[in-house]
Amino acid sequence: MIGQRESVSGAHFAFTDRWGGVSAAPYEELNLGGAVGDDPGAVRANRELAAKSLGVEPDRVVWMNQVHGAEVAVVDGPWGSSEIPSVDAIVTTRRGLALAVLTADCVPVLLADPVAGIAAAAHAGRPGMIAGVVPAALRAMTDLGAEPSRIVARTGPTVCGRCYEVPEAMRAEVSAIEPAAYAETSWGTPAVDVSAGVHAQLERLGVCDLAQSPVCTLESEDHFSYRRDRTTGRLAGYVWLD
């Protein structure tokens, strides 16, 4: 259920795998995405299971309506009856409030400044990475008092640069904006490494405490992959502060 979990100075980071939930095929088992065609009741049950396994109250988790952009929302609680905004990053100063990001090949980015008490979650696919969603999230954090040198950054399971094949023109377009994303597949064709691009952006902005999941979603049967399966579930990354 929780494939990876880490705590650093009161900041908590977690990434799910696909097991331990109640969804039926092709979403089996722990699908946490509410917009992929799965039964809504199963998604609610899965979100409760995942939150409780983390020791987080399910109604204290903030989700996004992700659209592959670079908009950021600062939040102080769940949306309640309000419409969930179309953003790809959320930031909070509320300790104990968990921020969640959904992925199935894109890069889930979790950020926290434990000293300032500021956390952020961002969804960085190829479009979001080149649009600057991660720098935008970092700017929102620093505007609230975070210091890049104190920020802990963790990125979760994602399709790796050895597997993310793209047309040559697309690789050229992406690498013109973020050279670190230039990659080649293991079989020698053009590729993009979104995670490498995200980490390069964070390093340039002064974030030093960086770690990347070793899991490639396309290669791992324990994780959902849109590129591999098309109709599939969504993984989640969670970040919160004591």
N, C-alpha and C positions, 0 to 999 in steps of 0.2 A: 504493500500500500504506500508507505513512505519510503521511497527508494534511497533518498539521501537526506540527511539532516545534520545541522551544525549549529552550535551556539558560540558566539564571540562577544564577551563583555556585556551580556544581557541582550544582545541582538540574536534573533533566531531565524534560521533559513531552512526551508524544507522543499523538496521536490518529490512529487508522487511518481509511481510507476502505474501500470494498468491493472494491477491485481487487488483483490480484496473488496470489490464492490458488487453491485447487484444488477448491473446492466447486462442485457442479452446481446448476442452477436448481431451486428458487427461491432458493437460498442463495448464488448466485454473487457474488463468487468467494471473498473473504476473510472468510468467516463464522468468528467466534471464539467463538460461543456454543455450549456443549455440551448445552443443554436445549431446543433448538428443532426437533428432528427431523432434523437433518443427520447424515450418516455420521460416526461418531466418529473414524474414521481420517482423514477429511478435516479435521475440526476440529483434531486433534493436529498434522497437517501444517501447517495454517494458523498455529497458535500458534507452531510452530517457525520458520516463515518470518518471521512478524512480529517475534519476539524477536531473531532473528539480524540482521534488517534494522536493528534498534536497537542492535546490539552487546551485547545482553543474553543471558545463558544461559537457554534455555527452562525449565530446571529450577530457575531462581532467580526465577520469576514466581509471585506469590501471587494466586489467584483467590478469588471469593466465591460463595456460594449466595445470590443476591440475592432479597429477599422484599418490597420496598417498605416496609421498616420503618425504625427508627432505632437498631438495635443496632450496636455497634462492637466489633471485636476488635483487640487489640494482638498483633502477630505478630513472630516473630524468624526465620521461615523458612517454606518451603512446607509444606503440610499432610502431605505424604508419604502414608502409608497411612491416615491418620486421616480421618474424615468431615469434609467441608468444612462449616463452621457456617453457619447462616442469619443472615447479617449484611448490612448495606448500607454499611458503612465499615470499612476496615482501616487500621491505623496501625503504623508501625515505626520503630525507632531503628537498624536495621541498614543501614549503607551498602552499596550494591551490590545490595540486595534490591529487585526491582521489584514494585510493587503495581498490580493491574489492575482495571478496572471495565468492565462490559459495558453497552451501551445500544443502543437503536434508536428514539429520540425523547426518552427521559429525559435529564437533565443529568449528564454525567460530570464530577465535581469532583476536581481534583488539587491537593494542598496540600503545601508544603514549607517548612521553616525550615532553610536551608542551614547556618546558624551552629550551631544545636543538633543538627543531623543527624537531623531527624525529618521523616517524610513520611507522607502519608495519601491515600487514594483513597476517594471516596464516590459512591454511586448515588442521585441525587436525582430521582425522578419526582415527580408531583404529590402522592401520598400521603406519600412520604418527606420532601419539602420541608416540608409542613405539620406532619409529626411531629417535625421538627427534627433530621434525620440530619446535616446539615452543622454546626450548632452542637455536636452530640454529638461529631462527629469532632474539631472544634476543641478542645473541652474535653479530650478524650483526649490531644491533642497538648500542650496547655498543662500538663496534669498530669505529663507526661514532661519538661517543661522548655522547651517552645517559647514564643516571644513573638509574639503576634498581629501586632505592628508589623513583625516580620521575615518573616512568612509570605508566600510567593508563592503566589497562587491562580490557577489556569487552569481554565476550563470549556470543554468541547468541543462538537462539533456536537450540536444538539438541535432539536426542533420549536419554532419561534418563536411568540411571542405573537400574531402576525398570522394564524397557521394553526391554532393549538390551540383549536378551537371546543369549547365545553362548554355545558351547560344553564345558564341564568341562576342557578338555585339553587346549582349547584356553584361558579360564579364568586363568588357571595356568600359561600359557606362558606369558600372558600379565601382570599379577600381580607379576610375578617374576622380571619383568623389572620396573613396576610401581605399587607398592603395593596399592596406593590410588585408583586404578581403579577396585579393587576387589569389586564385587557387587553380589546381588541376586535379581532376579525378584520378583515382587509382588506376584507371584504364587509359589515362593520357588525354582526356578531352577537357575543354574549358569548364571551370567551376567557380563558385563563389563560397568563401568561408565567412559567413555572417558573424559567427562568434569571434573570430580573429579581428574583424572590423570593430565590433563592440568593445573588445578589450583594448584595442589601440586607441579608440576614442576616450575611454576612461583613463588610460595612462596619460594621454596628452593633457587631460584636465586635472591631473594631479592625484588621481586615486592610485594608491600603492598596494593595498591589501586586496588582491584579485585572485580568484580561483575559478576554474572552469570544470564542469562535469566531464568525465571521460566518455560518457555515453553518447553514441550516435543513434538517434531515434530510428533512422532508416535501417540500420543494421541490427537493432535490438528488438527481439520479439516481446520483450517485457515492457515496451513503450509504444505509444500510439505514433503513427507516422502517416501524415496526409499524402506525402509523395509516394509512399509504398502502397497504401491501401485505399486512398481517396475517401471512401465512406468509413469513418472511424471516429473514435472518441478524442477527448482532449485531456492532457496532463495539466497539473497545476503546480505553480511555485508559490510559496507563502513566505512572507517576512513580517515579523512583529518584534516589538521591544517590551521587555519587562516593565 
